Amino acid sequence: MKLGLDIGSTTLKCVLLDDENALLFKSYERHFSKPLETLEVELGKIHERFGDLENLHLALSGSAAMGFAETLGAPFIQEVFATKIAAESYLENADIIIELGGEDAKILFLSGGLEVRMNGSCAGGTGAFIDQMATLLDISPTEMNEIAATHTKTYQIASRCGVFAKSDIQPLLNQGARKEDISASIFKAVVNQTIAGLAQGRELKGNIVYLGGPLTFLTELRASFDETLDTVGTCPENSLYYVALGAGILADAKTTVTLDSLISRVSHHKNSGNYATLPPLFKSAQEYAEFEERHAQATIAVSENHEYDGKAFLGIDIGSTTVKMVVLDADQAILFSRYAPNGGSPIPLVKRFLEEFYAEFPHARIAASASTGYGEEMTKQAFSLDFGIVETIAHFKAAKKFNPQVDFIIDIGGQDIKCFKIVDGVIDDIFLNEACSSGCGSFLQSFAAVLDYSLEDFAKLGLFAQSPVDLGSRCTVFMNSNVKQAQKDGATIEDISAGLSVSVVKNALYKVIRATTPSELGENIVVQGGTFLNDAVLRAFETEIRRSVVRPVISGLMGAYGAALYAMDNMDQSTATATLTKDELSAFSHTVRSVTCKLCTNHCSLTINNFGGNRKFVGGNRCERPISHGKEEKWYNLFEFK
């Protein structure tokens, strides 16, 4: 019998063939970056079914298989060649093969001589990209496929990189776009990336075959390829296993092993341990206890008086991945607060928060309110808030409460890094991450999900790691490869967790702020954002800049806290707040419809959110015309002006 193994970036495929290449056994499993352990389990299944196979021929293929092939003394088959051999054996008249995997994408042109196009340094448009987008929408890829079938329109979404795609998708979510339409748009983006990035102008015609996990499981992705290419492609039986099948067919008769000896070799495989390391974040539990005690001093008053009957001030921060809400009393103590993932739909969360506040504090009266963040304007319109303020002002107002002499603020959120340099009490310079989110919270969240941990548990793992992996400061895609290589070399999950926390800090310091010395940051530094709630990230930051900083206990709520302070300072004493009351909230409604603007040749795709009465929010517009409400507009013509 012949055993073909395809060890990819995210999955392990295993096939057992007889001497006529008939398929006797197949398995497809996600290995969560533990390919050896997964392989041992799958070989055990074969042993359970077939016993000890004494005359087993073996070959390996896949992006993560070369090192294992050496260890096991088996031939390594290049995956493109393996796919070609399997296609010749099991398919008839195939002209083009489009194969999408976890982190790689390939187009094989079979007619007129073999030509191969593969992705290089970017995993945009692959299974990992689709997984990231599904996480952003707070649904599974399977659910994403199901709801995409009912889409009514598509949006332009970048697929070159998950970061740029998030930058396109997040505003759509905050503007109320339907998840059905966004899901279909993501699949369309994958199609565009594959055709533009790999075909590069060569025509895709003839009999097209779809292979790989994403194209096997996601019918709407195949439909999107069919629509774009104006064809009807084929997804053959066993489309997940073609690389493994090719490896099995090419298994060298000279390489003969017994199944028992193979299982033994896999279980006793020793990793090289050849990777760069960093000093541990904490050398002892006592050192960590002192660290916790020091940062616990940056505290704020919290009131638990549910009978409070004075003025209250509401601040809401709609971030890229989370919703933060704070209510202050007249003495600036926190009456009520929430920090929650927005799930791509922040409006219901805000409504629920206000309902809970009105129920728990029946005598409090909201006197002023403000919103900030990605969804600032939509939230303001939805709940008739009094103010909408830019994030920099909200965070600055909050930071001053914890350190009046603050001269540098760094805020690391889900997708963005904001740094403010303060001179003489005024924001003097601003640093933002413009094209990459590898130093942000979603960076850690993505790795935690890939390694099958919750973000909180994953963050804690690195605190006492003895040998954190030195992963540098690179893009998420490249970092994936570094992490996988470190795991193959024996790095523990704890070492990787600590190494990723250090990478977050290095990205912020050297890619965003571009600091050369710690003195550039100032003497009084306040750190904010949910990412800094991770003690490993905070410790790495202090170690890297070689000084102590202030992390408020409400680090993740600082935007909302600053917005509430702004509302308090700027309230109009002569007029009542317009914020929805408890009774008005009970009649709250939210409907979304999509239209195409016909007021000019741009034909913008508008998402119109109606909240009842005259409250509505229009997103997707590239000019003021759709929201001018028929008022006379002032037109600017640069040519006439000159």
C-alpha positions as CSV (number, residue, x, y, z in Angstrom):
1,M,0.0,0.0,0.0
2,K,1.0,3.6,-0.5
3,L,0.6,6.4,2.0
4,G,0.4,10.0,0.7
5,L,0.7,12.9,3.2
6,D,0.0,16.6,2.5
7,I,1.0,18.7,5.5
8,G,-0.2,22.2,4.7
9,S,0.0,25.5,6.6
10,T,-3.3,24.9,8.4
11,T,-4.4,21.3,7.6
12,L,-3.1,17.7,7.3
13,K,-4.4,15.5,4.5
14,C,-3.7,11.8,4.6
15,V,-4.6,9.1,1.9
16,L,-3.9,5.4,1.7
17,L,-3.9,3.8,-1.8
18,D,-3.6,0.3,-3.0
19,D,-1.2,-0.7,-5.8
20,E,-3.8,0.2,-8.4
21,N,-4.1,3.7,-6.8
22,A,-7.6,3.1,-5.5
23,L,-8.4,5.2,-2.5
24,L,-8.8,3.1,0.7
25,F,-8.6,5.7,3.4
26,K,-8.7,9.5,3.6
27,S,-8.7,12.1,6.4
28,Y,-8.7,15.9,6.4
29,E,-7.9,17.6,9.7
30,R,-7.0,21.1,10.9
31,H,-3.7,20.7,12.8
32,F,-3.8,24.0,14.8
33,S,0.0,24.3,14.2
34,K,0.5,20.9,15.8
35,P,1.1,18.8,12.7
36,L,3.1,16.0,14.3
37,E,0.5,15.3,17.0
38,T,-2.3,15.4,14.4
39,L,-0.3,13.0,12.1
40,E,0.2,10.6,15.0
41,V,-3.6,10.5,15.6
42,E,-4.4,9.9,11.9
43,L,-1.8,7.1,11.6
44,G,-3.4,5.6,14.6
45,K,-6.7,5.5,12.8
46,I,-5.1,3.7,9.9
47,H,-3.6,1.2,12.2
48,E,-6.9,0.6,13.9
49,R,-8.5,-0.1,10.6
50,F,-5.8,-2.0,8.7
51,G,-3.4,-3.3,11.4
52,D,0.3,-3.0,11.0
53,L,1.0,-2.5,7.3
54,E,4.4,-4.1,6.8
55,N,5.1,-3.1,3.2
56,L,4.1,0.6,3.2
57,H,5.4,3.0,0.6
58,L,5.5,6.7,1.8
59,A,5.8,10.2,0.3
60,L,5.1,13.6,1.7
61,S,4.1,16.9,0.2
62,G,2.8,20.3,1.3
63,S,4.2,23.6,2.5
64,A,5.1,22.3,6.0
65,A,6.3,18.8,5.0
66,M,9.9,19.1,3.9
67,G,11.5,18.9,7.3
68,F,9.3,15.9,8.3
69,A,10.2,14.1,5.1
70,E,13.9,14.4,6.1
71,T,13.1,13.2,9.6
72,L,11.0,10.2,8.4
73,G,13.5,9.3,5.7
74,A,10.8,9.6,3.0
75,P,10.7,11.4,-0.4
76,F,9.3,14.9,-0.5
77,I,7.2,15.7,-3.6
78,Q,6.7,19.3,-4.6
79,E,3.0,20.0,-4.3
80,V,2.5,21.5,-7.7
81,F,4.0,18.4,-9.3
82,A,1.9,16.2,-7.0
83,T,-1.3,18.0,-8.0
84,K,-0.4,17.6,-11.7
85,I,0.2,13.8,-11.3
86,A,-3.1,13.4,-9.4
87,A,-5.0,15.4,-12.0
88,E,-3.6,13.3,-14.8
89,S,-4.6,10.1,-13.0
90,Y,-8.1,11.1,-11.8
91,L,-9.3,13.9,-14.2
92,E,-10.1,14.0,-17.9
93,N,-9.6,17.0,-20.1
94,A,-8.7,19.5,-17.4
95,D,-7.2,22.7,-18.8
96,I,-6.8,24.8,-15.7
97,I,-6.6,24.0,-12.0
98,I,-7.4,26.7,-9.5
99,E,-6.4,25.6,-6.0
100,L,-6.8,27.6,-2.8
101,G,-5.3,26.4,0.5
102,G,-4.8,27.8,4.0
103,E,-2.1,30.3,3.1
104,D,-1.3,29.5,-0.5
105,A,-3.0,29.9,-3.9
106,K,-2.1,28.3,-7.2
107,I,-3.2,28.3,-10.8
108,L,-2.0,25.4,-12.9
109,F,-2.3,25.9,-16.7
110,L,-2.2,22.3,-18.0
111,S,-2.9,22.7,-21.7
112,G,-0.2,23.9,-24.0
113,G,2.6,22.9,-21.6
114,L,2.6,23.1,-17.8
115,E,2.7,26.6,-16.3
116,V,2.3,27.4,-12.6
117,R,1.4,30.6,-10.9
118,M,1.6,30.8,-7.1
119,N,1.3,33.4,-4.4
120,G,4.5,34.6,-2.9
121,S,4.8,36.6,0.3
122,C,1.1,37.4,0.8
123,A,-1.8,35.2,2.0
124,G,-4.5,37.5,0.7
125,G,-7.2,35.6,-1.1
126,T,-6.6,32.3,0.6
127,G,-8.3,30.2,3.3
128,A,-6.6,32.1,6.1
129,F,-7.8,35.4,4.6
130,I,-11.4,34.0,4.6
131,D,-11.1,32.8,8.2
132,Q,-9.9,36.3,9.3
133,M,-12.9,38.0,7.5
134,A,-15.3,35.5,9.0
135,T,-13.9,36.3,12.5
136,L,-14.4,40.0,11.8
137,L,-18.1,39.3,10.9
138,D,-18.4,37.1,14.0
139,I,-19.6,34.1,12.1
140,S,-18.0,30.9,10.8
141,P,-16.9,30.5,7.2
142,T,-19.7,28.0,6.7
143,E,-22.3,30.6,7.9
144,M,-20.6,33.1,5.7
145,N,-21.1,30.8,2.7
146,E,-24.8,30.3,3.6
147,I,-25.7,33.9,4.0
148,A,-23.8,35.0,0.9
149,A,-26.3,33.0,-1.1
150,T,-29.0,35.6,-0.3
151,H,-26.9,38.7,-1.1
152,T,-28.5,41.5,-3.2
153,K,-25.4,43.6,-3.9
154,T,-21.6,43.6,-3.6
155,Y,-19.1,46.1,-2.4
156,Q,-15.5,46.8,-3.5
157,I,-13.3,45.1,-0.9
158,A,-9.5,44.8,-1.1
159,S,-8.1,41.3,-0.8
160,R,-4.4,41.9,-1.2
161,C,-4.1,41.9,2.6
162,G,-6.4,41.2,5.5
163,V,-5.5,44.6,6.9
164,F,-6.7,46.5,3.9
165,A,-9.8,44.3,3.7
166,K,-10.7,45.0,7.3
167,S,-10.3,48.7,6.6
168,D,-12.9,48.3,3.9
169,I,-15.2,46.1,5.8
170,Q,-15.3,47.8,9.2
171,P,-16.8,51.1,7.9
172,L,-19.4,49.0,6.0
173,L,-20.4,47.2,9.2
174,N,-20.5,50.5,11.2
175,Q,-22.7,52.0,8.5
176,G,-25.1,49.1,8.8
177,A,-24.3,47.1,5.6
178,R,-25.9,43.6,5.5
179,K,-23.6,40.8,6.4
180,E,-25.1,38.8,3.5
181,D,-23.8,41.5,1.1
182,I,-20.4,41.8,2.8
183,S,-19.9,38.0,2.7
184,A,-20.5,37.9,-1.0
185,S,-18.2,40.8,-1.5
186,I,-15.4,39.0,0.4
187,F,-15.8,36.0,-1.9
188,K,-15.7,38.4,-4.9
189,A,-12.5,40.0,-3.5
190,V,-10.9,36.5,-3.3
191,V,-11.8,35.9,-6.9
192,N,-10.3,39.2,-8.0
193,Q,-7.1,38.6,-6.0
194,T,-6.7,35.1,-7.5
195,I,-7.3,36.2,-11.1
196,A,-5.5,39.5,-11.0
197,G,-2.6,38.4,-8.7
198,L,-2.0,35.0,-10.3
199,A,-3.4,34.8,-13.8
200,Q,-1.9,38.3,-14.5
201,G,-3.6,38.7,-17.8
202,R,-3.4,35.1,-19.1
203,E,-6.9,34.1,-20.1
204,L,-8.7,31.5,-18.0
205,K,-10.7,29.4,-20.4
206,G,-11.4,25.7,-21.1
207,N,-12.3,23.1,-18.5
208,I,-11.6,24.7,-15.1
209,V,-11.1,22.5,-12.0
210,Y,-11.5,23.8,-8.4
211,L,-9.3,22.2,-5.7
212,G,-8.5,22.9,-2.0
213,G,-10.5,23.4,1.1
214,P,-12.0,26.9,0.5
215,L,-13.2,25.9,-3.0
216,T,-14.5,22.6,-1.8
217,F,-16.5,23.8,1.2
218,L,-17.6,27.2,0.0
219,T,-20.1,26.8,-2.8
220,E,-20.7,30.6,-3.1
221,L,-16.9,31.1,-3.6
222,R,-17.1,28.7,-6.6
223,A,-20.2,30.5,-7.8
224,S,-18.3,33.8,-7.7
225,F,-15.5,32.3,-9.7
226,D,-18.0,30.9,-12.2
227,E,-19.7,34.3,-12.6
228,T,-16.5,36.2,-13.0
229,L,-15.0,33.8,-15.5
230,D,-18.3,33.2,-17.3
231,T,-17.9,29.4,-17.0
232,V,-19.1,26.4,-15.0
233,G,-16.1,25.0,-13.2
234,T,-15.8,21.5,-11.7
235,C,-15.1,20.6,-8.1
236,P,-14.2,16.9,-8.4
237,E,-14.6,14.1,-5.9
238,N,-11.8,14.1,-3.3
239,S,-10.9,17.7,-4.3
240,L,-9.3,18.2,-0.9
241,Y,-6.8,15.4,-1.4
242,Y,-5.2,15.9,-4.8
243,V,-1.8,16.9,-3.4
244,A,-1.8,13.9,-1.0
245,L,-3.1,11.6,-3.8
246,G,-0.2,12.8,-6.1
247,A,2.3,12.1,-3.3
248,G,0.8,8.6,-2.7
249,I,1.0,7.8,-6.4
250,L,4.6,8.9,-6.5
251,A,5.5,7.0,-3.2
252,D,8.9,5.4,-3.9
253,A,8.9,1.6,-3.7
254,K,12.5,1.8,-2.4
255,T,11.2,3.6,0.7
256,T,9.4,0.9,2.5
257,V,8.4,1.1,6.2
258,T,6.0,-0.6,8.6
259,L,3.2,1.4,10.0
260,D,4.3,0.6,13.5
261,S,7.8,2.0,12.9
262,L,6.4,5.1,11.2
263,I,4.1,5.8,14.2
264,S,7.1,5.3,16.5
265,R,9.3,7.7,14.5
266,V,6.6,10.4,14.6
267,S,5.9,10.1,18.3
268,H,9.6,10.2,19.2
269,H,10.5,13.0,16.8
270,K,12.7,15.6,18.5
271,N,12.7,19.2,17.4
272,S,15.9,21.1,16.8
273,G,15.3,24.0,19.2
274,N,17.2,26.2,16.7
275,Y,15.5,29.6,17.1
276,A,16.4,33.0,18.5
277,T,15.1,33.8,21.9
278,L,14.6,36.8,24.2
279,P,14.9,37.2,28.0
280,P,11.8,36.2,30.0
281,L,9.3,39.0,30.7
282,F,9.1,38.1,34.4
283,K,11.8,36.2,36.2
284,S,9.7,35.4,39.2
285,A,6.1,35.5,40.6
286,Q,7.3,38.2,43.0
287,E,8.5,40.4,40.2
288,Y,5.0,40.1,38.6
289,A,3.3,40.9,41.9
290,E,5.3,44.1,42.2
291,F,4.4,45.0,38.6
292,E,0.7,44.4,39.2
293,E,0.8,46.5,42.4
294,R,2.4,49.4,40.7
295,H,-0.1,49.5,37.9
296,A,-3.1,49.0,40.2
297,Q,-2.4,52.6,41.5
298,A,-3.7,54.2,38.3
299,T,-7.3,53.8,39.5
300,I,-10.5,55.8,39.3
301,A,-13.5,56.2,41.5
302,V,-16.4,53.8,40.8
303,S,-19.8,54.4,42.3
304,E,-22.2,51.6,43.1
305,N,-25.1,53.9,44.2
306,H,-28.0,52.6,42.2
307,E,-30.2,55.2,43.9
308,Y,-28.2,58.0,42.4
309,D,-30.6,60.8,41.3
310,G,-28.3,63.4,39.9
311,K,-27.0,64.3,36.5
312,A,-25.2,61.6,34.5
313,F,-22.9,61.9,31.5
314,L,-22.7,59.3,28.7
315,G,-19.7,58.5,26.6
316,I,-19.7,55.8,23.8
317,D,-16.6,54.7,21.8
318,I,-17.4,52.5,18.8
319,G,-14.0,50.9,17.9
320,S,-12.9,48.7,15.0
321,T,-13.6,45.5,17.0
322,T,-15.2,46.5,20.3
323,V,-17.8,48.8,21.8
324,K,-17.0,50.8,25.0
325,M,-19.6,52.7,27.0
326,V,-19.2,54.7,30.2
327,V,-21.7,56.7,32.3
328,L,-20.2,59.2,34.9
329,D,-21.9,60.9,37.8
330,A,-21.5,64.6,38.6
331,D,-18.3,63.9,40.6
332,Q,-16.8,62.1,37.5
333,A,-17.0,58.7,39.2
334,I,-18.0,55.8,36.9
335,L,-21.6,54.7,37.5
336,F,-21.9,52.2,34.7
337,S,-19.6,50.8,32.0
338,R,-19.4,48.1,29.4
339,Y,-16.6,46.7,27.1
340,A,-17.7,44.2,24.5
341,P,-16.9,42.8,21.1
342,N,-19.1,44.6,18.5
343,G,-19.6,41.5,16.4
344,G,-19.9,43.9,13.4
345,S,-23.2,45.2,14.7
346,P,-22.7,47.9,17.4
347,I,-26.1,49.5,17.4
348,P,-28.0,46.7,19.2
349,L,-25.2,46.6,21.8
350,V,-25.5,50.3,22.5
351,K,-29.3,50.0,22.8
352,R,-29.0,47.1,25.3
353,F,-26.4,49.1,27.3
354,L,-28.8,52.1,27.6
355,E,-31.7,49.8,28.5
356,E,-29.6,48.2,31.3
357,F,-28.5,51.6,32.5
358,Y,-32.0,53.0,32.7
359,A,-33.1,49.8,34.5
360,E,-30.3,49.8,37.1
361,F,-30.2,53.6,37.7
362,P,-33.9,54.6,37.4
363,H,-33.4,58.0,39.1
364,A,-30.3,59.1,37.2
365,R,-30.8,61.7,34.5
366,I,-28.5,61.8,31.4
367,A,-27.5,65.5,31.1
368,A,-25.2,65.2,28.1
369,S,-23.8,62.6,25.8
370,A,-21.0,62.1,23.2
371,S,-19.7,59.5,20.9
372,T,-16.3,58.8,19.3
373,G,-14.5,56.1,17.3
374,Y,-15.2,54.5,13.9
375,G,-19.0,54.5,14.4
376,E,-19.1,58.0,16.0
377,E,-21.6,59.6,13.5
378,M,-23.9,56.7,13.2
379,T,-24.2,56.2,16.9
380,K,-24.8,59.9,17.4
381,Q,-27.7,59.9,14.9
382,A,-29.1,56.6,16.2
383,F,-29.5,57.7,19.8
384,S,-29.7,61.5,19.4
385,L,-26.4,62.1,21.3
386,D,-25.3,65.7,21.9
387,F,-21.8,65.5,20.6
388,G,-19.5,63.6,18.3
389,I,-15.8,64.1,18.9
390,V,-12.6,62.9,17.2
391,E,-10.8,60.1,19.0
392,T,-7.6,62.0,19.7
393,I,-9.5,64.6,21.8
394,A,-11.4,61.8,23.7
395,H,-8.2,59.9,24.6
396,F,-6.3,63.1,25.5
397,K,-9.0,64.2,27.9
398,A,-9.0,60.8,29.5
399,A,-5.2,60.5,29.8
400,K,-4.9,63.9,31.6
401,K,-7.1,62.6,34.4
402,F,-4.6,60.0,35.2
403,N,-1.4,62.1,34.6
404,P,-1.9,65.9,34.2
405,Q,1.7,66.1,33.0
406,V,1.3,63.5,30.3
407,D,3.5,64.2,27.3
408,F,3.0,61.1,25.3
409,I,0.0,58.8,24.8
410,I,0.0,55.5,23.0
411,D,-3.3,53.7,22.3
412,I,-3.3,50.3,20.7
413,G,-6.7,49.1,19.7
414,G,-8.1,46.2,17.6
415,Q,-6.8,47.5,14.2
416,D,-5.2,50.8,14.9
417,I,-2.4,52.4,16.8
418,K,-2.7,56.0,17.8
419,C,0.2,57.9,19.4
420,F,0.0,61.6,20.5
421,K,2.9,63.8,21.4
422,I,1.9,66.5,23.9
423,V,3.7,69.8,24.1
424,D,2.6,72.5,26.6
425,G,-0.7,70.8,27.1
426,V,-1.5,70.6,23.4
427,I,-1.4,67.7,20.9
428,D,1.7,68.6,18.9
429,D,2.1,65.5,16.7
430,I,0.1,62.4,15.9
431,F,1.4,59.0,14.7
432,L,-1.0,56.4,13.2
433,N,-0.6,53.0,11.6
434,E,-1.6,53.7,8.0
435,A,-1.2,50.4,6.1
436,C,-0.6,47.5,8.6
437,S,-2.3,46.3,11.7
438,S,0.4,43.7,12.7
439,G,1.0,45.6,16.0
440,C,-2.6,45.7,17.0
441,G,-5.0,43.7,19.1
442,S,-6.4,41.8,16.1
443,F,-2.9,40.6,15.4
444,L,-2.8,38.7,18.7
445,Q,-6.5,37.7,18.4
446,S,-5.8,36.1,15.0
447,F,-2.9,34.0,16.4
448,A,-4.9,33.0,19.5
449,A,-7.7,31.7,17.2
450,V,-5.2,29.8,15.0
451,L,-3.6,28.2,18.0
452,D,-7.1,27.3,19.4
453,Y,-7.0,29.6,22.5
454,S,-9.2,32.4,23.7
455,L,-7.3,35.8,23.6
456,E,-7.3,36.1,27.4
457,D,-5.8,32.6,28.0
458,F,-3.3,33.1,25.2
459,A,-2.1,36.4,26.6
460,K,-1.5,34.9,30.1
461,L,0.6,32.1,28.7
462,G,3.5,34.3,27.9
463,L,4.0,35.9,31.3
464,F,6.4,33.4,32.7
465,A,7.8,31.9,29.4
466,Q,11.4,31.1,29.9
467,S,12.6,31.6,26.3
468,P,10.3,33.9,24.3
469,V,10.8,33.5,20.6
470,D,12.3,36.5,18.8
471,L,9.8,37.0,16.0
472,G,10.9,40.5,15.0
473,S,8.4,43.1,13.8
474,R,6.8,41.8,10.6
475,C,3.5,41.6,8.8
476,T,1.0,39.0,10.1
477,V,1.4,36.8,7.0
478,F,5.2,36.6,7.4
479,M,4.8,36.1,11.1
480,N,2.6,33.1,10.5
481,S,5.6,31.4,8.8
482,N,7.9,32.4,11.7
483,V,5.6,31.0,14.3
484,K,5.1,27.7,12.4
485,Q,8.9,27.3,12.0
486,A,9.4,28.0,15.7
487,Q,6.9,25.4,16.6
488,K,8.6,22.8,14.4
489,D,11.8,23.7,16.2
490,G,10.3,23.0,19.5
491,A,9.1,26.4,20.8
492,T,6.3,26.1,23.3
493,I,3.0,27.9,23.1
494,E,4.2,30.0,26.1
495,D,7.3,31.1,24.2
496,I,5.3,32.0,21.2
497,S,2.8,34.0,23.2
498,A,5.5,36.0,24.9
499,G,7.3,36.5,21.5
500,L,4.2,37.8,19.8
501,S,3.6,40.3,22.7
502,V,7.1,41.7,22.2
503,S,6.4,41.9,18.4
504,V,3.3,44.0,19.0
505,V,5.5,46.5,20.9
506,K,8.3,46.5,18.4
507,N,5.8,47.1,15.6
508,A,4.3,50.1,17.4
509,L,7.7,51.6,18.3
510,Y,9.7,51.0,15.2
511,K,7.1,50.8,12.4
512,V,4.5,53.4,13.6
513,I,6.3,55.9,15.9
514,R,9.7,55.1,14.2
515,A,11.4,55.9,17.5
516,T,15.2,55.7,17.7
517,T,15.6,56.3,21.4
518,P,13.2,56.1,24.4
519,S,13.7,59.8,25.1
520,E,11.7,60.6,21.9
521,L,8.6,59.3,23.6
522,G,8.8,61.7,26.6
523,E,8.9,61.3,30.4
524,N,5.2,61.0,31.3
525,I,3.8,58.2,29.1
526,V,0.2,57.0,29.4
527,V,-0.7,53.7,27.6
528,Q,-4.3,53.0,26.6
529,G,-6.4,50.6,24.6
530,G,-7.6,47.0,25.1
531,T,-4.3,45.6,23.9
532,F,-2.5,47.1,26.9
533,L,-4.8,45.2,29.3
534,N,-2.5,42.3,28.3
535,D,0.2,42.4,31.0
536,A,2.7,40.7,28.7
537,V,2.3,43.5,26.1
538,L,2.6,46.2,28.8
539,R,5.7,44.5,30.3
540,A,7.3,44.2,26.9
541,F,6.7,47.9,26.3
542,E,8.2,49.0,29.5
543,T,11.2,46.7,28.9
544,E,11.7,48.0,25.4
545,I,11.7,51.7,26.3
546,R,13.4,51.1,29.7
547,R,11.0,53.2,31.8
548,S,7.8,52.9,33.7
549,V,4.5,54.1,32.2
550,V,1.0,54.7,33.5
551,R,-1.7,52.2,32.5
552,P,-5.1,53.2,33.8
553,V,-7.2,50.4,35.2
554,I,-9.8,51.4,32.6
555,S,-7.3,51.2,29.8
556,G,-9.8,49.7,27.4
557,L,-12.5,52.3,28.3
558,M,-10.4,55.4,27.8
559,G,-12.1,56.6,24.6
560,A,-15.6,56.3,26.1
561,Y,-14.4,57.9,29.4
562,G,-12.9,60.8,27.5
563,A,-16.1,61.2,25.5
564,A,-18.1,61.3,28.7
565,L,-15.7,64.0,30.2
566,Y,-16.1,66.0,27.0
567,A,-19.9,65.8,27.2
568,M,-19.7,67.0,30.8
569,D,-17.4,70.0,30.0
570,N,-19.4,71.1,27.0
571,M,-23.0,70.6,28.0
572,D,-25.4,73.4,27.4
573,Q,-26.9,74.3,30.7
574,S,-29.9,76.1,29.1
575,T,-31.2,73.2,27.0
576,A,-32.0,69.6,27.9
577,T,-30.1,66.7,26.3
578,A,-31.5,65.1,23.1
579,T,-30.4,61.6,24.2
580,L,-33.1,59.0,23.8
581,T,-35.1,58.5,27.1
582,K,-36.2,55.1,28.4
583,D,-39.6,55.5,26.8
584,E,-38.1,56.6,23.4
585,L,-35.7,53.7,23.6
586,S,-38.5,51.2,23.9
587,A,-39.9,52.5,20.5
588,F,-36.4,52.4,18.9
589,S,-36.2,50.8,15.5
590,H,-33.3,50.2,13.1
591,T,-33.8,49.4,9.4
592,V,-31.2,49.2,6.7
593,R,-31.6,49.5,2.9
594,S,-29.1,49.7,0.1
595,V,-29.6,52.1,-2.8
596,T,-27.5,53.4,-5.7
597,C,-27.1,57.2,-5.8
598,K,-28.0,58.6,-9.2
599,L,-27.1,62.2,-8.5
600,C,-23.8,61.9,-10.5
601,T,-21.9,59.4,-12.6
602,N,-20.1,58.0,-9.5
603,H,-23.2,55.9,-8.7
604,C,-22.2,55.4,-5.1
605,S,-23.6,52.4,-3.3
606,L,-25.4,54.0,-0.3
607,T,-26.3,52.2,2.9
608,I,-29.2,54.1,4.5
609,N,-29.9,53.4,8.2
610,N,-33.2,54.6,9.5
611,F,-33.7,54.9,13.3
612,G,-37.3,56.2,13.3
613,G,-38.5,59.7,13.1
614,N,-36.0,62.0,11.3
615,R,-33.0,60.1,12.5
616,K,-31.0,58.4,9.8
617,F,-27.4,57.8,8.7
618,V,-26.2,57.5,5.2
619,G,-22.9,55.7,4.5
620,G,-21.0,54.9,1.3
621,N,-21.3,58.4,-0.1
622,R,-18.2,60.1,-1.6
623,C,-19.7,63.6,-1.6
624,E,-22.3,65.6,0.3
625,R,-25.1,65.4,-2.3
626,P,-27.0,62.3,-0.9
627,I,-27.0,63.8,2.6
628,S,-27.7,67.5,1.8
629,H,-31.5,66.9,2.1
630,G,-32.2,69.1,-0.9
631,K,-30.5,72.2,0.5
632,E,-28.7,74.5,-1.9
633,E,-25.2,73.3,-2.2
634,K,-22.1,75.3,-2.7
635,W,-20.1,73.9,-5.6
636,Y,-16.4,74.2,-5.9
637,N,-14.6,74.3,-9.3
638,L,-10.9,74.4,-8.9
639,F,-10.4,75.4,-12.5
640,E,-12.7,78.4,-12.1
641,F,-11.0,79.3,-8.8
642,K,-7.6,79.4,-10.4
